[in-house]
Amino acid sequence: MRGESPVSTLFPALSTPSAKTALRFGEQSLTYAELADVAGALAGELAPGRRVAVWATPTMETSVAVVAALLAGAPVVPLNPKTGERELAHIIGDSEPALVLAEHRAELPAALETLPRAGIDTAPPPVTVPLPAEPDEEAPAVIVYTSGTTGPPKGAVLPRRALTATLDALQDAWQWTEEDVLVHGLPLFHVHGLILGVLGPLRRAGTVHHLGRFSTEGVREALDGDGTMLFGVPTMYHRIAEEVGGNGQLAKALAGARLLVSGSAALPVHDHERIAAASGARIVERYGMTETLMNTSVRADGERRPGTVGLPLGGVELRLVDEDGRTLDAWDGETVGEIQVRGRNLFTEYLNRPDATAEAFDGGWFRTGDMATRDPDGYVRIVGRKATDIIKSGGYKIGAGEIENALLEHPEVAEAAVTGESDDDLGERIVAWIVPVPGARRPGEQELADHVARQLSPHKRPRVVRFREALPRNDMGKLMKRALHE
């Protein structure tokens, strides 16, 4: 009988399964009882400790495969179906999975031809299979490959305790309960969509409602139904902001949600305000990384202050350090330092890269490479990446993010990115990359420089303005600034 199975430490609701809906993808759904059966059956076919690759399409099959692997104690390597052949070959060669789990109908690329393949069934098996005993909390759970900027992607090994620590801290911060129905249309090969967006609700014994593909109409329908929470990235919320002012039904649906959460990149203040003005709903921003899962968040019962990512989550220690590694004690909203964090939410290592692992840590503190300020009440405000978003110009250290927000306040600017480039006089000059509002006039360079100088200060004005039809972004909507200069 199911009750004789070991208790699932990651997903307690699977140990006493019910008829409550666990996963919903379009018209397809699985109850907790059905998920326990299908995932338990697949888990029985997997070898504990042996890595498995998952062809991570935004489907029910992907969710079942990941849950099954976690139940079996088989570390999961989620694969982005859009990954190029060379990068995919590197990931497979580096992680050496025992097999690949994929939908029966999926066509896999040549880089996966040498791997044994197993299909994923979502129909309950004829015989109930007891859930396997799970490994201890330090065992690897998921290996997520980070984008390579100076080399091939690195596999961040996330132990089981990192998953539980983060998801339980978010339970407290977001008042997340089994009554919540989480709506999203995020990819399932990243931390945001997979760990927070699928494993999070399952750990809470709640419900996942995946849209398959994001659309504002899909969001409206889901939140008009039983949806209580929405996860999205800035590109999604930008599309909502563009439409919500003239769409009363969408505004009403957003207003009825308990929590709207944005992550994976900074949400422009302009979009915050447009959504709030139309719906009365204010978005919660949080901050995390592949290597750390979640570090900070605005609390559900806290002030939803645009441009900030809130306070450190329970169990997470956070400090800002200067260029010499000294801790900055100034919480003045102005002093910029690199974020370092430590806690049970951290990864254990980069797979097969002891050199990169050692370089990533300062003692027990993880060097995030993200630059931020802290307000007097402790709220963290990200100003950019150390490598690409901090511009040293004329003796000032300037964060690209605040200039981007200022540019987006201009009525003829649809998208904006800010970078620095070498300047003999200033050290670095500020460069603005602008996508004009379609159909509107193109603003002048001096006009934009003056606009920023009035809102911020003269030394933060762009010295060069370059216009583009679109800005390069990755699958999660993050701006790829290095590609701008290419």
C-alpha positions in Angstrom: 0.0 0.0 0.0 1.1 3.6 -0.5 1.1 4.3 3.2 3.9 1.8 3.6 6.2 3.8 1.3 9.0 6.0 2.8 7.9 9.6 3.4 9.0 11.9 0.6 11.2 14.6 2.2 10.9 16.9 -0.8 7.2 16.4 -1.5 5.4 15.3 1.6 2.0 15.5 -0.3 3.1 12.5 -2.4 3.4 10.3 0.6 -0.3 10.7 1.4 -1.7 11.4 -2.1 -5.1 12.9 -2.6 -7.5 13.8 -5.4 -6.3 17.4 -5.4 -4.9 18.7 -8.6 -1.1 18.9 -8.5 -0.2 19.8 -12.1 -2.2 21.3 -14.9 -0.9 21.9 -18.4 -3.7 23.1 -20.7 -6.5 20.4 -20.6 -4.1 17.8 -19.1 -3.9 17.5 -15.3 -2.7 15.1 -12.7 -3.9 14.8 -9.1 -1.4 14.1 -6.3 -2.5 10.5 -6.2 -1.9 10.2 -10.0 1.4 12.0 -9.8 2.6 9.8 -7.0 1.8 6.7 -9.2 3.3 7.9 -12.5 6.4 9.5 -10.9 6.8 6.6 -8.5 6.7 4.1 -11.4 9.3 6.0 -13.4 11.5 6.5 -10.3 11.6 2.8 -9.9 13.4 2.5 -13.2 16.1 5.0 -12.3 19.3 4.3 -10.5 19.9 6.4 -7.3 23.0 8.6 -7.7 23.1 8.2 -11.5 22.5 11.5 -13.3 19.7 11.8 -15.8 19.2 14.4 -18.5 15.7 15.7 -19.0 14.6 17.2 -22.4 12.9 20.1 -20.6 10.0 21.1 -22.8 7.2 23.1 -21.1 5.1 20.0 -20.6 3.5 17.7 -18.1 6.1 15.1 -19.1 9.0 17.3 -18.0 7.4 17.8 -14.6 6.8 14.1 -14.1 10.4 13.3 -15.2 11.9 15.7 -12.8 9.8 14.7 -9.8 10.5 11.0 -10.6 14.3 11.6 -10.7 14.2 13.5 -7.4 12.2 10.8 -5.8 14.8 8.2 -7.0 17.7 10.3 -5.9 19.0 10.6 -9.5 20.5 14.1 -10.1 18.6 16.0 -12.8 20.3 17.8 -15.7 17.6 19.9 -17.4 18.3 20.5 -21.1 17.1 23.6 -22.9 15.6 22.3 -26.2 16.9 25.4 -28.0 20.5 24.9 -27.0 22.9 24.7 -29.9 24.7 21.5 -30.9 28.2 22.5 -29.6 26.9 23.7 -26.2 24.6 20.7 -25.8 27.5 18.4 -26.6 29.6 20.1 -23.9 26.8 19.7 -21.3 26.4 16.0 -22.1 30.1 15.4 -22.1 30.6 17.3 -18.8 27.6 15.8 -16.9 27.8 12.3 -18.3 24.1 11.4 -17.7 23.2 7.7 -17.7 20.2 8.4 -20.0 17.9 11.1 -21.3 14.2 11.3 -20.4 12.0 12.8 -23.1 8.5 12.9 -24.3 7.7 10.0 -26.6 7.0 12.3 -29.6 10.1 14.5 -29.1 12.7 14.6 -31.8 16.1 14.8 -30.1 19.3 16.3 -31.7 22.4 14.4 -32.8 24.2 15.3 -29.6 21.9 13.0 -27.7 22.0 10.0 -30.1 24.6 8.1 -28.0 22.5 8.3 -24.8 19.9 5.6 -23.9 16.5 7.2 -24.1 13.5 6.6 -21.9 10.0 7.8 -22.6 7.8 9.5 -20.0 4.3 8.2 -19.4 1.6 10.4 -17.7 -1.0 7.7 -17.5 -1.2 6.0 -14.1 0.4 2.5 -14.2 -1.8 -0.6 -13.6 0.1 -1.4 -10.4 1.0 1.1 -7.6 4.7 1.3 -7.0 6.0 2.3 -3.5 7.9 5.5 -3.4 11.7 4.9 -3.0 13.7 6.0 0.0 15.3 9.4 -0.8 19.0 10.3 -0.1 20.2 12.7 2.5 20.0 16.5 2.1 23.5 17.0 0.8 23.0 14.7 -2.2 22.9 16.5 -5.6 19.4 17.2 -6.7 19.7 19.3 -9.9 22.6 20.4 -12.0 21.8 23.6 -13.9 24.3 24.9 -16.5 25.0 28.6 -16.3 25.5 30.8 -19.4 29.1 30.9 -20.3 30.5 34.4 -20.8 34.2 33.6 -21.0 34.0 29.9 -21.7 31.6 27.0 -21.9 28.7 26.8 -19.4 29.4 25.5 -15.9 27.2 23.0 -14.1 26.1 24.4 -10.8 25.4 21.4 -8.5 22.4 22.1 -6.3 21.9 19.8 -3.3 18.5 18.8 -2.0 18.9 21.0 1.1 19.3 24.1 -1.2 15.9 23.3 -2.7 14.1 22.8 0.6 15.8 25.8 2.3 14.8 28.2 -0.5 11.3 26.9 -1.0 10.6 26.9 2.8 12.0 30.5 3.1 9.7 31.6 0.3 6.8 29.9 2.1 7.4 32.3 4.9 8.1 35.4 2.8 5.2 35.0 0.4 2.8 33.3 2.9 2.7 30.5 0.4 0.1 27.7 1.3 -1.5 24.6 -0.1 -4.5 26.8 -1.1 -2.4 28.7 -3.7 -2.6 28.0 -7.4 0.5 29.2 -9.2 0.1 30.4 -12.8 3.1 30.8 -15.1 4.4 30.2 -18.6 8.1 30.0 -17.8 10.6 27.5 -19.4 11.3 24.4 -17.3 15.1 24.3 -17.7 15.9 27.2 -15.4 15.6 27.7 -11.6 12.7 30.1 -12.0 10.3 28.0 -14.0 11.4 24.5 -12.7 12.5 24.8 -9.1 10.3 27.7 -8.0 7.5 27.3 -10.5 7.0 23.5 -10.4 8.7 22.1 -7.3 7.6 25.1 -5.2 3.9 24.4 -5.4 4.4 20.6 -5.1 6.4 21.1 -1.9 3.5 23.2 -0.5 0.9 20.7 -1.6 -0.6 23.4 -3.9 -1.3 23.5 -7.6 0.8 24.4 -10.7 -1.1 25.8 -13.7 1.3 26.1 -16.5 0.2 28.1 -19.5 2.4 26.2 -22.0 3.1 29.5 -23.7 2.8 32.9 -22.1 0.1 35.2 -23.3 -1.8 38.0 -21.6 -5.1 36.3 -22.5 -3.8 33.1 -20.9 -2.9 35.0 -17.8 -6.3 36.7 -17.7 -8.2 33.4 -18.0 -6.1 31.6 -15.4 -6.3 34.4 -12.8 -10.0 34.8 -13.5 -10.3 31.1 -12.7 -8.6 29.7 -9.6 -5.2 31.2 -10.0 -3.9 33.1 -6.9 -0.2 33.7 -7.8 1.6 34.7 -11.0 5.3 34.2 -11.8 6.8 36.1 -14.7 9.9 37.7 -16.1 10.2 41.4 -17.1 9.5 40.8 -20.8 6.2 39.2 -19.7 5.3 42.0 -17.4 6.2 44.5 -20.0 3.7 43.0 -22.4 1.1 43.1 -19.6 2.0 46.8 -18.9 1.6 47.6 -22.5 -1.9 46.2 -22.6 -3.4 46.5 -19.1 -4.3 50.2 -19.4 -6.8 49.5 -22.2 -7.9 46.0 -21.0 -10.3 46.2 -18.1 -10.7 42.4 -17.9 -6.9 41.9 -17.6 -6.7 44.7 -15.0 -9.4 43.0 -12.9 -7.8 39.6 -13.2 -4.4 41.0 -11.9 -6.2 42.9 -9.1 -7.7 39.6 -7.9 -4.4 37.7 -7.7 -2.9 37.3 -4.2 0.7 37.7 -5.4 2.4 38.8 -8.6 6.1 37.9 -8.6 8.8 39.1 -11.1 12.3 37.7 -11.3 15.3 36.7 -13.4 16.1 40.3 -14.2 15.2 43.8 -13.0 11.7 45.0 -13.7 11.7 48.6 -15.0 10.0 51.0 -12.6 7.9 52.3 -15.5 6.3 48.9 -15.9 5.7 48.6 -12.2 3.8 51.8 -12.2 1.8 51.2 -15.3 0.5 47.9 -13.9 -0.2 49.4 -10.5 -2.0 52.4 -12.0 -4.3 50.2 -14.1 -5.0 47.3 -11.6 -4.0 48.5 -8.2 -1.8 45.5 -7.9 1.9 45.9 -7.0 4.5 43.4 -8.1 6.8 41.6 -5.7 10.4 41.4 -6.9 12.9 38.8 -5.7 16.6 38.2 -6.3 18.4 34.9 -6.9 20.9 33.1 -9.0 21.4 29.6 -10.3 24.2 29.0 -7.7 22.2 30.4 -4.8 18.6 29.9 -5.7 16.7 32.7 -3.9 18.6 35.3 -1.8 16.1 38.2 -1.1 12.5 39.1 -1.7 9.9 41.7 -1.0 7.6 40.1 1.5 3.9 39.5 0.8 3.1 41.7 3.8 5.9 44.2 3.2 6.2 47.4 1.2 6.3 46.6 -2.5 8.9 49.3 -3.5 9.6 49.5 -7.2 13.3 49.0 -8.1 14.1 47.0 -5.0 14.3 43.2 -4.3 13.5 43.4 -0.7 15.2 41.8 2.3 17.3 38.7 2.7 15.2 35.6 3.1 15.2 33.6 6.3 18.5 31.6 6.6 20.3 33.8 4.1 23.2 36.1 5.2 23.9 39.0 2.8 26.7 41.6 2.8 28.1 44.2 0.4 31.8 44.4 0.0 34.1 47.0 -1.7 36.7 46.3 -4.3 39.2 45.2 -1.7 36.7 42.7 -0.1 35.9 44.8 2.9 32.4 44.7 4.3 30.4 48.0 3.7 28.4 49.0 6.7 26.7 52.0 5.0 23.0 51.5 4.5 22.4 54.8 2.8 20.9 53.8 -0.5 23.9 55.2 -2.3 27.1 53.2 -1.4 27.6 50.5 -4.1 29.2 47.2 -3.3 29.2 43.6 -4.5 26.7 41.2 -3.0 28.0 38.2 -1.2 25.8 35.6 0.4 26.0 32.5 2.5 23.5 30.0 3.8 21.9 26.6 3.2 20.5 27.9 -0.2 24.0 27.7 -1.8 25.2 25.2 -4.4 28.0 22.9 -3.5 30.3 23.2 -6.5 30.7 23.7 -10.3 30.8 20.2 -11.7 34.3 19.1 -12.6 35.6 22.7 -12.0 37.3 22.9 -8.6 39.2 26.0 -9.9 36.0 27.9 -10.7 34.4 26.7 -7.4 37.3 28.0 -5.3 37.3 31.3 -7.2 33.6 31.8 -6.6 33.9 31.9 -2.8 35.4 34.3 -0.3 35.7 32.1 2.7 32.2 30.8 3.1 30.7 33.7 1.2 29.6 33.3 -2.5 30.7 36.2 -4.7 27.6 36.9 -6.8 29.2 39.5 -9.1 26.0 41.6 -8.6 26.3 45.2 -7.4 23.8 46.8 -5.1 23.0 49.4 -2.5 21.0 49.0 0.7 18.4 51.4 1.9 18.4 52.4 5.6 15.7 49.8 6.3 17.8 47.0 4.7 16.0 46.8 1.3 18.4 45.7 -1.4 18.5 47.6 -4.7 20.4 45.9 -7.5 22.3 48.3 -9.7 23.9 45.8 -12.1 26.5 43.2 -12.8 30.0 44.0 -11.7 31.4 43.0 -15.2 28.9 44.8 -17.4 26.6 47.2 -15.5 29.0 49.2 -13.3 30.5 52.1 -15.3 33.4 54.1 -13.9 33.1 57.5 -15.5 34.8 60.7 -14.5 35.7 59.3 -11.1 32.2 58.1 -10.4 30.9 54.6 -10.0 27.6 54.5 -11.8 25.0 51.7 -12.0 23.5 51.2 -15.5 20.1 50.2 -14.0 19.1 53.6 -12.7 20.0 55.2 -16.0 17.9 52.6 -17.9 14.9 53.3 -15.6 15.3 57.0 -16.2 15.4 56.5 -20.0 12.3 54.4 -19.9 10.4 57.4 -18.4 10.8 59.2 -21.8 7.6 58.8 -23.7 9.3 57.9 -27.0 11.5 55.1 -25.5 10.2 51.5 -25.6 13.4 49.7 -24.5 16.7 50.9 -23.1 20.1 49.4 -22.2 23.1 51.2 -20.8 26.7 50.1 -21.1 30.2 51.7 -20.8 32.9 51.8 -23.3 36.5 53.1 -23.1 37.1 56.8 -23.1 40.5 58.6 -23.0 39.1 61.4 -20.9 36.5 59.9 -18.6 37.8 56.4 -18.3 34.5 55.0 -19.5 31.7 56.9 -21.3 28.0 56.0 -20.8 26.4 54.5 -23.9 22.6 54.3 -24.2 21.0 51.7 -26.6 17.5 52.7 -27.4 14.5 51.0 -29.1 12.0 53.8 -29.9 8.3 53.4 -29.4 6.9 52.0 -32.7 5.3 54.7 -34.8 6.6 57.5 -32.6 9.2 60.0 -33.5 12.8 59.1 -32.7 14.1 61.2 -29.8 17.3 63.1 -30.3 20.5 62.2 -28.6 20.9 65.5 -26.7 17.2 65.3 -25.7 17.8 61.9 -24.1 21.0 63.1 -22.4 19.2 66.1 -20.9 16.3 63.9 -19.8 18.6 61.7 -17.8 20.6 64.7 -16.4 17.3 66.3 -15.1 16.2 63.1 -13.4 19.5 61.9 -12.0 22.5 64.1 -12.3 24.6 65.5 -15.1 27.5 63.0 -14.7 25.0 60.1 -15.3 23.8 61.3 -18.7 24.7 59.2 -21.8 27.5 60.5 -23.9 26.5 58.3 -26.9 23.1 57.1 -28.0 22.6 54.2 -30.4 19.3 53.2 -31.8 18.2 49.6 -32.4 15.1 47.8 -33.7 15.4 45.3 -30.8 17.7 44.5 -27.9 19.2 41.0 -27.6 17.7 38.8 -24.9 17.9 35.2 -23.8 15.1 32.7 -23.2 14.4 34.2 -19.7 14.2 37.8 -21.1 17.5 38.8 -19.7 19.3 41.5 -21.7 22.6 40.2 -23.3 24.7 43.3 -23.1 27.8 41.7 -24.5 25.9 41.0 -27.7 25.3 44.7 -28.1 28.9 45.4 -28.7 29.3 42.5 -31.0 
